[in-house]
Amino acid sequence: MGEVQVAEAAARRAAEIIRDSKSGGLNIQHKGVIDLVTQIDLAAEAAIREHLTRETPDIPILAEEGGGAWDAKTRWIVDPLDGTTNFVHGYPSYAVSIGLEVDGVLTAGCVFDAVNGLAYTARLGSGAWCGDERLHVSSTDSLDKSLLVTGFAYDRREAADRYLRYVRAFMIAGQGLRRAGAAAMDFVALARGQVDGYWEFNLNPWDIAAGVLLVQEAGGRVTDMEGGKLDLERPRLLASNGAIHAEMGQILRELISSE
């Protein structure tokens, strides 16, 4: 079984747990004031860990709930349920995200749309796919014609004014702006050409590992907010179809420099 197939099989198992939980009560706990975790996050992560450990015993795992291989250069990077708040409220945007990093390079990934039962996969150098459909980013060539997405970090109550400066700038510069609450699904929308650009602060490796590769293999571009190499450990993310990357980056640099 290849690495993409391993990731997809693990993600499917987690998605089954998420789907089957809908009829049961949720045990909701708080990792922070607005950062939720349920028994479904934990059960999905346990299923993923079991599958990955069985199929690839020599590759360590870093996952959102249980931690793990923070210092490894080769590792699986797992979010068992991205969009937990959406899931708890019944808002239809949440996913399983599993990425593989080999010697510091993202090489395989799967974002599994747990609402619609669709697997989005990517392998380095082999494109991004949903089943037999190859994914391509949009051809939108200017920011003023672009639909953008963003997200807000868990410190948003304390830093609301800061984040709203960025929202205001892109509301003015772009054609439209959306915030759906699941980074993995934002990457899917970008890879499918449904949106044109995405920025977000204070993400974690498990939020982005699979999605970054998906967008890159769909023809898009992913950097840090100032146009440099993305730091997977402390990502300040800028992702786009490539054509509007410079325009988005200029706005972000100006905002960051004025803080």
N, C-alpha and C positions, 0 to 999 in steps of 0.2 A: 504494500500500500504506500503510495507516494505521500509526501508531506502535506500537500493540499488536501488530498483525500482523507488523511488522518485528521486534519483540522476540521474539515467539513463533517466528518462522522461524529466527532466529539461535539461540535456545535449543534448538530441535529439532535443528539441525545439530550443536551441541555435544553434545547427548545421544546422538546417533548415534555420535559418536567415543567417548564414554564406554562405551556399550553394546558397540561392536565391539572394544574393548580387552580385554574380559574374558578372552579366550582367550590373550592375550599376556602376556609378563613385564613387570613394572613397574620402572621406574628411579626409585627412591624417594630423594629428597633431603630435607634438613632445613633449613628456614628458621630454626628454633629447635630447642630440645631435643625438644619434642613437636609442633612445627608442621611438617607434611609437605607436600611438593609432588612431583608425578610428571610424567612427560612427557605424561600425559593431560590434566592441568590446563593445561599450556602449549599443547597442540594444540587443546584446546577453546577456550581464550581466543583463539588465533590465528584460528580459524574464526569466532568471534563478531565479532572486530574487522574481519575482512574483509567480513562481511555488513553490519555496521552502517555501515562506511565507504562501501561501495558504495551502500547505500540512503539514507543520511542523511549525505552528505559534509560538511555544515556543522556537525554536532554532534560535539564532541570526546568522548573516552571516558576514563573512569577505571575501571581493572580491577585485580583483586587482584594478579596476578602482574607485570603490566607497568606499573602505575601510570598516570600520564597527567594528566588534567584535574582536579587537586586544587582549583584556584582558580576554575574556571568555574561560573557560575550555571546555565547550561544544559549538560547533559551526560548521556550514558549512564553508568550505574553497574553494573558487571558482576562477578559471581562465577562463573567458568566451571565450578567444581565445589565446591559448598558441602557439606562433610562428607567431605573427602578421607580422613581417618583411617578413617571408616566404609567408604569405598570400598576402601581398601587392605586392610582386614580382611574384606571381604565382608559387612559388616553393612548390611542393606537400608534405609538412610535417607541419601540424598544427592540433590542437585538442582543445576540451573543457575538462576541468578537474574540477571535483567536489569531494571533500573529506569530510567526517564527522568525527569530533573529539568529543569524549564523555569522560568527566572527564580527559582530557589530553591524551587519547588513541585513535588512529585512528581505526575506527570500520567499515567504509564502504566507497566505492569510485567508481567512474566511470571516465574513460578516454574515450572520444568519438572521434575516428579518423574521423575528418570532411571531409577528402579527400575521404576515402573509405567507409564511412557510417557504421563503425564497432564500437560496444560498448564493452569496456573491463571493467569488473566489479570485485569487490572483497568485501568480507565480512569477518571480523575477525573470524578466525577459520573454514572458509568454502571454502577456496580456491579462486583462481583467474580464471576468465572465459571470453571467447569470445563466446557468445551464448551457445551452448551445449559443446563446446570444453574447457576442462580444461587446463590451462596454466602451463607450467613447465619451469624453468630456464634450462640452458644448463648443460651438464656434463663435460665440458672442465675442466681439472684438473691442468693446469699449465699456468702461465702467458705468456710464450713464444708461446703458442698455441692459445692465446686468441685474439678475436676481441673486441676492446674497443671503447667507445664513450665518448665524453666530450662536454662542451659548454664553451662560454666565456662571462663573465659579461659585463655590460654596461660601465665599466671603462677600457675596453680593449685597447682603444687608448692610454691611459695614462700608463697602466700596461702591455703592450704587452710583454716586455722582461720577466716579472715575469711569465706570463702564458705560454710563450714558453719554459721556463725551464721544466715545467711539461709535455708539449707536447713532447719535445725531449726525456725525460726520458722514457715515455711510448711508444714512437715510437721505441726506442731501445729494450725495455723489452718485448713488445707484438708482435703479428703477424700482426696486422693491427689497424688503428685508423680512426674513422669517426667523423664528426661534422655536424649534420643535422639542428640544430637551434630550436628545440622544446623539452624541457625537458620531457614533458608528453609522447611524442612519443619515447624518449630514454628509459623511464621506460617500455613502452610497448615492445620494442625490447628486453630488458633484460628479462622481464617476459615470453616472447615467446621463449626464447632460441636462438634468432638471434644474439645477442651480449652477451659478457661474463662479462663485467665490465664497470663501469661508474663513473667518478668523475667530480665535478664542484664546483666552488666557487660562493659565493654571490648570492645564490638563495633566493627566498621568499617562505612563506608558501604555497601560491596558486600554485607555480610551482611544488610542490612536494607531497602535501598531499595525493592525490589519487594514484599517482604513487608509493610512498613508500609502501603503503599497497598492491598494485598490485604485486610488486616484492616479498615482504615478503610472501604473500599467494601463490605465485608460487614457493616457496622454496628457495628464495634468501635471502641475508643478506644486511641490510642497517645500516650504522653507520655514525659518523662524520669521518673526514679524518684520525684521529689518533686512530680510533677503539672504541671510546667511544659512549655514547648515542647521537643520533642525536638531535640537538636543532632545532625544527621546526621554531622558530622565526629567527634564524641566521644560517641557514644550510650551512656547508661546507661538501659536500656530498661525501660519498663513498658507492656505491652500486655494488653488484656483485652476481654471482651465488653461492657464499659461498666458493667454492673450491679454488678460487684465491684471496680471500679477504685478507688473511694475506700477500701475496706477494705484492698486491697493497698498502696495508696499510704501509708496511715497506718503500716502495719508497716514499710515501707521507710524512711520518714522517721525513725521512731524508731530503727531500726538504724543508719542513716547518722549521725544526731546523736550516737549513743553511741560512735562510733568514735574 
